[in-house]
């Protein structure tokens, strides 16, 4: 039997270690997603996305304009969410990620801390009961249509995971109502709902009941 030199042995184990490191880096966070995890979609800089973010961003490392909740069952991994295209819906994780990637947006996973995870089964059931409703394009709470963070807050409402807060449409840079929102509501012949109760993705992401898991590839 040929004797393996010490140098060759070292090279072998070094190569094996590098291979393991590469494989671990390629492991997607998607594979560790759990039932009830939240998927937050990064905000764009312009349009509706930029307008939402400009008046709601509360953290430098969190800039989101959409949110969904993961349902993992025997049929696969799905995302329950309310979106302008399709309203309140159940979408496969694969299609959900594909849609966000097509828009140049990233997806980050957050998870309820252990002491709050008991609320998940009831929330998933509630979210499924809300499917099929149209999207709420006015962003003023009602019982007939939902926007993304509204859909999530309602799903967890019985367990008081999130709370509604007075909405603001004030641009922090100017101290005045954001021009986009002023025009947005003017076209609908509606008053800007400043101070009315609501919620937004950035506010939900800032909850101390959640912990950040990582980016979904």
MARTI-364320 format. One record per residue (C-alpha): residue in three letters; x, y, z. Coordinates in nm, 2 decimals, padded with zeros to 4 digits, always signed. Layout:
REM residues N
<site><r>ALA</r><X>X</X><Y>Y</Y><Z>Z</Z></site>
...
//
This chain:
REM residues 217
<site><r>UNK</r><X>+00.00</X><Y>+00.00</Y><Z>+00.00</Z></site>
<site><r>UNK</r><X>+00.13</X><Y>+00.34</Y><Z>-00.10</Z></site>
<site><r>UNK</r><X>+00.20</X><Y>+00.57</Y><Z>+00.20</Z></site>
<site><r>UNK</r><X>+00.03</X><Y>+00.90</Y><Z>+00.19</Z></site>
<site><r>UNK</r><X>+00.26</X><Y>+01.19</Y><Z>+00.26</Z></site>
<site><r>UNK</r><X>+00.18</X><Y>+01.44</Y><Z>+00.54</Z></site>
<site><r>UNK</r><X>+00.16</X><Y>+01.72</Y><Z>+00.28</Z></site>
<site><r>UNK</r><X>-00.09</X><Y>+01.53</Y><Z>+00.07</Z></site>
<site><r>UNK</r><X>-00.30</X><Y>+01.45</Y><Z>+00.38</Z></site>
<site><r>UNK</r><X>-00.30</X><Y>+01.82</Y><Z>+00.48</Z></site>
<site><r>UNK</r><X>-00.40</X><Y>+01.92</Y><Z>+00.12</Z></site>
<site><r>UNK</r><X>-00.68</X><Y>+01.66</Y><Z>+00.12</Z></site>
<site><r>UNK</r><X>-00.84</X><Y>+01.78</Y><Z>+00.45</Z></site>
<site><r>UNK</r><X>-00.80</X><Y>+02.15</Y><Z>+00.34</Z></site>
<site><r>UNK</r><X>-00.98</X><Y>+02.07</Y><Z>+00.02</Z></site>
<site><r>UNK</r><X>-01.25</X><Y>+01.89</Y><Z>+00.20</Z></site>
<site><r>UNK</r><X>-01.30</X><Y>+02.18</Y><Z>+00.44</Z></site>
<site><r>UNK</r><X>-01.32</X><Y>+02.43</Y><Z>+00.15</Z></site>
<site><r>UNK</r><X>-01.59</X><Y>+02.21</Y><Z>-00.02</Z></site>
<site><r>UNK</r><X>-01.80</X><Y>+02.20</Y><Z>+00.30</Z></site>
<site><r>UNK</r><X>-01.77</X><Y>+02.57</Y><Z>+00.33</Z></site>
<site><r>UNK</r><X>-01.88</X><Y>+02.63</Y><Z>-00.02</Z></site>
<site><r>UNK</r><X>-02.17</X><Y>+02.40</Y><Z>+00.01</Z></site>
<site><r>UNK</r><X>-02.28</X><Y>+02.56</Y><Z>+00.34</Z></site>
<site><r>UNK</r><X>-02.27</X><Y>+02.91</Y><Z>+00.18</Z></site>
<site><r>UNK</r><X>-02.49</X><Y>+02.79</Y><Z>-00.10</Z></site>
<site><r>UNK</r><X>-02.75</X><Y>+02.65</Y><Z>+00.13</Z></site>
<site><r>UNK</r><X>-03.06</X><Y>+02.86</Y><Z>+00.09</Z></site>
<site><r>UNK</r><X>-03.24</X><Y>+03.01</Y><Z>+00.38</Z></site>
<site><r>UNK</r><X>-03.55</X><Y>+02.88</Y><Z>+00.20</Z></site>
<site><r>UNK</r><X>-03.47</X><Y>+02.53</Y><Z>+00.32</Z></site>
<site><r>UNK</r><X>-03.49</X><Y>+02.63</Y><Z>+00.69</Z></site>
<site><r>UNK</r><X>-03.81</X><Y>+02.83</Y><Z>+00.66</Z></site>
<site><r>UNK</r><X>-04.08</X><Y>+02.73</Y><Z>+00.91</Z></site>
<site><r>UNK</r><X>-04.45</X><Y>+02.75</Y><Z>+00.92</Z></site>
<site><r>UNK</r><X>-04.54</X><Y>+03.10</Y><Z>+01.02</Z></site>
<site><r>UNK</r><X>-04.22</X><Y>+03.27</Y><Z>+00.92</Z></site>
<site><r>UNK</r><X>-04.26</X><Y>+03.62</Y><Z>+00.76</Z></site>
<site><r>UNK</r><X>-04.12</X><Y>+03.72</Y><Z>+00.43</Z></site>
<site><r>UNK</r><X>-04.04</X><Y>+04.09</Y><Z>+00.39</Z></site>
<site><r>UNK</r><X>-03.97</X><Y>+04.24</Y><Z>+00.04</Z></site>
<site><r>UNK</r><X>-03.73</X><Y>+04.52</Y><Z>+00.01</Z></site>
<site><r>UNK</r><X>-03.87</X><Y>+04.86</Y><Z>-00.11</Z></site>
<site><r>UNK</r><X>-03.79</X><Y>+05.03</Y><Z>-00.44</Z></site>
<site><r>UNK</r><X>-03.67</X><Y>+05.39</Y><Z>-00.45</Z></site>
<site><r>UNK</r><X>-03.95</X><Y>+05.52</Y><Z>-00.67</Z></site>
<site><r>UNK</r><X>-04.33</X><Y>+05.50</Y><Z>-00.73</Z></site>
<site><r>UNK</r><X>-04.57</X><Y>+05.35</Y><Z>-00.48</Z></site>
<site><r>UNK</r><X>-04.29</X><Y>+05.14</Y><Z>-00.32</Z></site>
<site><r>UNK</r><X>-04.07</X><Y>+05.44</Y><Z>-00.27</Z></site>
<site><r>UNK</r><X>-04.36</X><Y>+05.65</Y><Z>-00.14</Z></site>
<site><r>UNK</r><X>-04.45</X><Y>+05.39</Y><Z>+00.12</Z></site>
<site><r>UNK</r><X>-04.10</X><Y>+05.36</Y><Z>+00.24</Z></site>
<site><r>UNK</r><X>-04.03</X><Y>+05.73</Y><Z>+00.25</Z></site>
<site><r>UNK</r><X>-04.29</X><Y>+05.78</Y><Z>+00.53</Z></site>
<site><r>UNK</r><X>-04.26</X><Y>+05.45</Y><Z>+00.71</Z></site>
<site><r>UNK</r><X>-03.90</X><Y>+05.35</Y><Z>+00.73</Z></site>
<site><r>UNK</r><X>-03.79</X><Y>+05.33</Y><Z>+01.09</Z></site>
<site><r>UNK</r><X>-03.46</X><Y>+05.14</Y><Z>+01.08</Z></site>
<site><r>UNK</r><X>-03.16</X><Y>+05.19</Y><Z>+00.85</Z></site>
<site><r>UNK</r><X>-03.12</X><Y>+04.82</Y><Z>+00.80</Z></site>
<site><r>UNK</r><X>-03.50</X><Y>+04.77</Y><Z>+00.73</Z></site>
<site><r>UNK</r><X>-03.66</X><Y>+04.91</Y><Z>+00.42</Z></site>
<site><r>UNK</r><X>-03.96</X><Y>+04.70</Y><Z>+00.31</Z></site>
<site><r>UNK</r><X>-04.28</X><Y>+04.76</Y><Z>+00.11</Z></site>
<site><r>UNK</r><X>-04.44</X><Y>+04.41</Y><Z>+00.12</Z></site>
<site><r>UNK</r><X>-04.49</X><Y>+04.12</Y><Z>+00.36</Z></site>
<site><r>UNK</r><X>-04.62</X><Y>+03.76</Y><Z>+00.34</Z></site>
<site><r>UNK</r><X>-04.65</X><Y>+03.47</Y><Z>+00.58</Z></site>
<site><r>UNK</r><X>-04.51</X><Y>+03.12</Y><Z>+00.51</Z></site>
<site><r>UNK</r><X>-04.74</X><Y>+02.82</Y><Z>+00.52</Z></site>
<site><r>UNK</r><X>-04.54</X><Y>+02.49</Y><Z>+00.51</Z></site>
<site><r>UNK</r><X>-04.75</X><Y>+02.17</Y><Z>+00.48</Z></site>
<site><r>UNK</r><X>-04.74</X><Y>+01.83</Y><Z>+00.31</Z></site>
<site><r>UNK</r><X>-04.82</X><Y>+01.99</Y><Z>-00.02</Z></site>
<site><r>UNK</r><X>-04.52</X><Y>+02.22</Y><Z>-00.02</Z></site>
<site><r>UNK</r><X>-04.41</X><Y>+02.57</Y><Z>+00.09</Z></site>
<site><r>UNK</r><X>-04.65</X><Y>+02.86</Y><Z>+00.02</Z></site>
<site><r>UNK</r><X>-04.67</X><Y>+03.23</Y><Z>+00.09</Z></site>
<site><r>UNK</r><X>-05.00</X><Y>+03.38</Y><Z>+00.20</Z></site>
<site><r>UNK</r><X>-05.02</X><Y>+03.75</Y><Z>+00.12</Z></site>
<site><r>UNK</r><X>-05.22</X><Y>+04.04</Y><Z>-00.02</Z></site>
<site><r>UNK</r><X>-05.08</X><Y>+04.20</Y><Z>-00.33</Z></site>
<site><r>UNK</r><X>-05.21</X><Y>+04.46</Y><Z>-00.59</Z></site>
<site><r>UNK</r><X>-05.20</X><Y>+04.18</Y><Z>-00.85</Z></site>
<site><r>UNK</r><X>-05.43</X><Y>+03.91</Y><Z>-00.73</Z></site>
<site><r>UNK</r><X>-05.55</X><Y>+04.05</Y><Z>-00.39</Z></site>
<site><r>UNK</r><X>-05.53</X><Y>+03.81</Y><Z>-00.09</Z></site>
<site><r>UNK</r><X>-05.38</X><Y>+03.49</Y><Z>-00.23</Z></site>
<site><r>UNK</r><X>-05.18</X><Y>+03.17</Y><Z>-00.16</Z></site>
<site><r>UNK</r><X>-04.87</X><Y>+03.15</Y><Z>-00.38</Z></site>
<site><r>UNK</r><X>-04.59</X><Y>+02.89</Y><Z>-00.40</Z></site>
<site><r>UNK</r><X>-04.27</X><Y>+03.01</Y><Z>-00.25</Z></site>
<site><r>UNK</r><X>-04.10</X><Y>+02.95</Y><Z>-00.58</Z></site>
<site><r>UNK</r><X>-04.34</X><Y>+03.18</Y><Z>-00.77</Z></site>
<site><r>UNK</r><X>-04.33</X><Y>+03.44</Y><Z>-00.49</Z></site>
<site><r>UNK</r><X>-03.95</X><Y>+03.46</Y><Z>-00.51</Z></site>
<site><r>UNK</r><X>-03.97</X><Y>+03.47</Y><Z>-00.89</Z></site>
<site><r>UNK</r><X>-04.21</X><Y>+03.77</Y><Z>-00.88</Z></site>
<site><r>UNK</r><X>-03.99</X><Y>+03.97</Y><Z>-00.64</Z></site>
<site><r>UNK</r><X>-03.67</X><Y>+03.89</Y><Z>-00.84</Z></site>
<site><r>UNK</r><X>-03.84</X><Y>+04.01</Y><Z>-01.16</Z></site>
<site><r>UNK</r><X>-03.89</X><Y>+04.35</Y><Z>-00.99</Z></site>
<site><r>UNK</r><X>-03.53</X><Y>+04.36</Y><Z>-00.87</Z></site>
<site><r>UNK</r><X>-03.64</X><Y>+04.32</Y><Z>-00.50</Z></site>
<site><r>UNK</r><X>-03.49</X><Y>+04.10</Y><Z>-00.23</Z></site>
<site><r>UNK</r><X>-03.67</X><Y>+03.89</Y><Z>+00.02</Z></site>
<site><r>UNK</r><X>-03.58</X><Y>+03.86</Y><Z>+00.39</Z></site>
<site><r>UNK</r><X>-03.71</X><Y>+03.61</Y><Z>+00.64</Z></site>
<site><r>UNK</r><X>-03.81</X><Y>+03.70</Y><Z>+01.00</Z></site>
<site><r>UNK</r><X>-03.94</X><Y>+03.46</Y><Z>+01.27</Z></site>
<site><r>UNK</r><X>-04.15</X><Y>+03.50</Y><Z>+01.58</Z></site>
<site><r>UNK</r><X>-03.95</X><Y>+03.45</Y><Z>+01.89</Z></site>
<site><r>UNK</r><X>-04.02</X><Y>+03.12</Y><Z>+02.07</Z></site>
<site><r>UNK</r><X>-04.26</X><Y>+03.26</Y><Z>+02.33</Z></site>
<site><r>UNK</r><X>-04.50</X><Y>+03.38</Y><Z>+02.05</Z></site>
<site><r>UNK</r><X>-04.49</X><Y>+03.09</Y><Z>+01.81</Z></site>
<site><r>UNK</r><X>-04.80</X><Y>+02.93</Y><Z>+01.97</Z></site>
<site><r>UNK</r><X>-05.00</X><Y>+03.19</Y><Z>+01.79</Z></site>
<site><r>UNK</r><X>-04.90</X><Y>+03.05</Y><Z>+01.44</Z></site>
<site><r>UNK</r><X>-05.15</X><Y>+02.77</Y><Z>+01.38</Z></site>
<site><r>UNK</r><X>-05.45</X><Y>+03.00</Y><Z>+01.45</Z></site>
<site><r>UNK</r><X>-05.29</X><Y>+03.28</Y><Z>+01.24</Z></site>
<site><r>UNK</r><X>-05.24</X><Y>+03.05</Y><Z>+00.94</Z></site>
<site><r>UNK</r><X>-05.60</X><Y>+02.93</Y><Z>+00.97</Z></site>
<site><r>UNK</r><X>-05.72</X><Y>+03.30</Y><Z>+00.98</Z></site>
<site><r>UNK</r><X>-05.50</X><Y>+03.40</Y><Z>+00.69</Z></site>
<site><r>UNK</r><X>-05.65</X><Y>+03.12</Y><Z>+00.48</Z></site>
<site><r>UNK</r><X>-06.00</X><Y>+03.24</Y><Z>+00.56</Z></site>
<site><r>UNK</r><X>-05.91</X><Y>+03.58</Y><Z>+00.42</Z></site>
<site><r>UNK</r><X>-05.80</X><Y>+03.45</Y><Z>+00.08</Z></site>
<site><r>UNK</r><X>-05.99</X><Y>+03.57</Y><Z>-00.22</Z></site>
<site><r>UNK</r><X>-06.05</X><Y>+03.93</Y><Z>-00.10</Z></site>
<site><r>UNK</r><X>-05.95</X><Y>+04.21</Y><Z>-00.33</Z></site>
<site><r>UNK</r><X>-05.65</X><Y>+04.44</Y><Z>-00.26</Z></site>
<site><r>UNK</r><X>-05.71</X><Y>+04.75</Y><Z>-00.06</Z></site>
<site><r>UNK</r><X>-05.58</X><Y>+05.03</Y><Z>-00.29</Z></site>
<site><r>UNK</r><X>-05.69</X><Y>+05.31</Y><Z>-00.05</Z></site>
<site><r>UNK</r><X>-05.49</X><Y>+05.18</Y><Z>+00.25</Z></site>
<site><r>UNK</r><X>-05.78</X><Y>+05.28</Y><Z>+00.47</Z></site>
<site><r>UNK</r><X>-05.89</X><Y>+04.98</Y><Z>+00.69</Z></site>
<site><r>UNK</r><X>-06.22</X><Y>+04.81</Y><Z>+00.59</Z></site>
<site><r>UNK</r><X>-06.36</X><Y>+04.46</Y><Z>+00.61</Z></site>
<site><r>UNK</r><X>-06.39</X><Y>+04.40</Y><Z>+00.23</Z></site>
<site><r>UNK</r><X>-06.03</X><Y>+04.44</Y><Z>+00.11</Z></site>
<site><r>UNK</r><X>-05.68</X><Y>+04.41</Y><Z>+00.26</Z></site>
<site><r>UNK</r><X>-05.34</X><Y>+04.55</Y><Z>+00.19</Z></site>
<site><r>UNK</r><X>-05.03</X><Y>+04.35</Y><Z>+00.27</Z></site>
<site><r>UNK</r><X>-04.95</X><Y>+04.44</Y><Z>+00.63</Z></site>
<site><r>UNK</r><X>-05.32</X><Y>+04.47</Y><Z>+00.71</Z></site>
<site><r>UNK</r><X>-05.36</X><Y>+04.11</Y><Z>+00.60</Z></site>
<site><r>UNK</r><X>-05.08</X><Y>+03.99</Y><Z>+00.83</Z></site>
<site><r>UNK</r><X>-05.19</X><Y>+04.20</Y><Z>+01.13</Z></site>
<site><r>UNK</r><X>-05.55</X><Y>+04.06</Y><Z>+01.10</Z></site>
<site><r>UNK</r><X>-05.42</X><Y>+03.71</Y><Z>+01.08</Z></site>
<site><r>UNK</r><X>-05.24</X><Y>+03.75</Y><Z>+01.42</Z></site>
<site><r>UNK</r><X>-05.49</X><Y>+03.99</Y><Z>+01.58</Z></site>
<site><r>UNK</r><X>-05.65</X><Y>+03.74</Y><Z>+01.82</Z></site>
<site><r>UNK</r><X>-05.31</X><Y>+03.69</Y><Z>+01.98</Z></site>
<site><r>UNK</r><X>-05.21</X><Y>+04.06</Y><Z>+01.98</Z></site>
<site><r>UNK</r><X>-04.88</X><Y>+03.99</Y><Z>+01.80</Z></site>
<site><r>UNK</r><X>-04.89</X><Y>+04.33</Y><Z>+01.62</Z></site>
<site><r>UNK</r><X>-05.08</X><Y>+04.64</Y><Z>+01.69</Z></site>
<site><r>UNK</r><X>-05.23</X><Y>+04.91</Y><Z>+01.47</Z></site>
<site><r>UNK</r><X>-05.07</X><Y>+05.26</Y><Z>+01.50</Z></site>
<site><r>UNK</r><X>-05.17</X><Y>+05.60</Y><Z>+01.38</Z></site>
<site><r>UNK</r><X>-05.06</X><Y>+05.63</Y><Z>+01.02</Z></site>
<site><r>UNK</r><X>-04.85</X><Y>+05.92</Y><Z>+00.89</Z></site>
<site><r>UNK</r><X>-04.80</X><Y>+06.04</Y><Z>+00.54</Z></site>
<site><r>UNK</r><X>-04.56</X><Y>+06.32</Y><Z>+00.64</Z></site>
<site><r>UNK</r><X>-04.22</X><Y>+06.33</Y><Z>+00.47</Z></site>
<site><r>UNK</r><X>-03.97</X><Y>+06.35</Y><Z>+00.76</Z></site>
<site><r>UNK</r><X>-03.74</X><Y>+06.55</Y><Z>+00.53</Z></site>
<site><r>UNK</r><X>-03.99</X><Y>+06.83</Y><Z>+00.47</Z></site>
<site><r>UNK</r><X>-04.23</X><Y>+06.80</Y><Z>+00.76</Z></site>
<site><r>UNK</r><X>-04.52</X><Y>+06.82</Y><Z>+00.51</Z></site>
<site><r>UNK</r><X>-04.75</X><Y>+06.56</Y><Z>+00.36</Z></site>
<site><r>UNK</r><X>-04.55</X><Y>+06.36</Y><Z>+00.10</Z></site>
<site><r>UNK</r><X>-04.63</X><Y>+06.49</Y><Z>-00.25</Z></site>
<site><r>UNK</r><X>-04.69</X><Y>+06.14</Y><Z>-00.39</Z></site>
<site><r>UNK</r><X>-04.95</X><Y>+06.07</Y><Z>-00.12</Z></site>
<site><r>UNK</r><X>-05.11</X><Y>+06.41</Y><Z>-00.15</Z></site>
<site><r>UNK</r><X>-05.16</X><Y>+06.35</Y><Z>-00.52</Z></site>
<site><r>UNK</r><X>-05.26</X><Y>+05.98</Y><Z>-00.47</Z></site>
<site><r>UNK</r><X>-05.55</X><Y>+06.07</Y><Z>-00.24</Z></site>
<site><r>UNK</r><X>-05.65</X><Y>+06.38</Y><Z>-00.44</Z></site>
<site><r>UNK</r><X>-05.71</X><Y>+06.16</Y><Z>-00.74</Z></site>
<site><r>UNK</r><X>-05.94</X><Y>+05.94</Y><Z>-00.54</Z></site>
<site><r>UNK</r><X>-06.13</X><Y>+06.24</Y><Z>-00.39</Z></site>
<site><r>UNK</r><X>-06.02</X><Y>+06.13</Y><Z>-00.05</Z></site>
<site><r>UNK</r><X>-05.87</X><Y>+06.31</Y><Z>+00.24</Z></site>
<site><r>UNK</r><X>-05.52</X><Y>+06.19</Y><Z>+00.33</Z></site>
<site><r>UNK</r><X>-05.59</X><Y>+05.96</Y><Z>+00.63</Z></site>
<site><r>UNK</r><X>-05.32</X><Y>+06.12</Y><Z>+00.85</Z></site>
<site><r>UNK</r><X>-05.35</X><Y>+05.98</Y><Z>+01.20</Z></site>
<site><r>UNK</r><X>-05.60</X><Y>+05.70</Y><Z>+01.12</Z></site>
<site><r>UNK</r><X>-05.51</X><Y>+05.35</Y><Z>+01.24</Z></site>
<site><r>UNK</r><X>-05.32</X><Y>+05.12</Y><Z>+01.01</Z></site>
<site><r>UNK</r><X>-04.99</X><Y>+04.93</Y><Z>+00.98</Z></site>
<site><r>UNK</r><X>-04.70</X><Y>+04.90</Y><Z>+00.73</Z></site>
<site><r>UNK</r><X>-04.42</X><Y>+04.64</Y><Z>+00.66</Z></site>
<site><r>UNK</r><X>-04.15</X><Y>+04.85</Y><Z>+00.82</Z></site>
<site><r>UNK</r><X>-04.35</X><Y>+04.88</Y><Z>+01.14</Z></site>
<site><r>UNK</r><X>-04.41</X><Y>+04.51</Y><Z>+01.15</Z></site>
<site><r>UNK</r><X>-04.04</X><Y>+04.43</Y><Z>+01.08</Z></site>
<site><r>UNK</r><X>-03.95</X><Y>+04.66</Y><Z>+01.38</Z></site>
<site><r>UNK</r><X>-04.15</X><Y>+04.45</Y><Z>+01.62</Z></site>
<site><r>UNK</r><X>-03.96</X><Y>+04.32</Y><Z>+01.92</Z></site>
<site><r>UNK</r><X>-04.15</X><Y>+03.99</Y><Z>+01.89</Z></site>
<site><r>UNK</r><X>-03.96</X><Y>+03.91</Y><Z>+01.57</Z></site>
<site><r>UNK</r><X>-03.60</X><Y>+03.80</Y><Z>+01.49</Z></site>
<site><r>UNK</r><X>-03.43</X><Y>+03.83</Y><Z>+01.16</Z></site>
<site><r>UNK</r><X>-03.33</X><Y>+03.50</Y><Z>+00.99</Z></site>
<site><r>UNK</r><X>-03.17</X><Y>+03.61</Y><Z>+00.67</Z></site>
<site><r>UNK</r><X>-03.21</X><Y>+03.67</Y><Z>+00.30</Z></site>
<site><r>UNK</r><X>-03.40</X><Y>+03.42</Y><Z>+00.09</Z></site>
<site><r>UNK</r><X>-03.22</X><Y>+03.33</Y><Z>-00.23</Z></site>
//
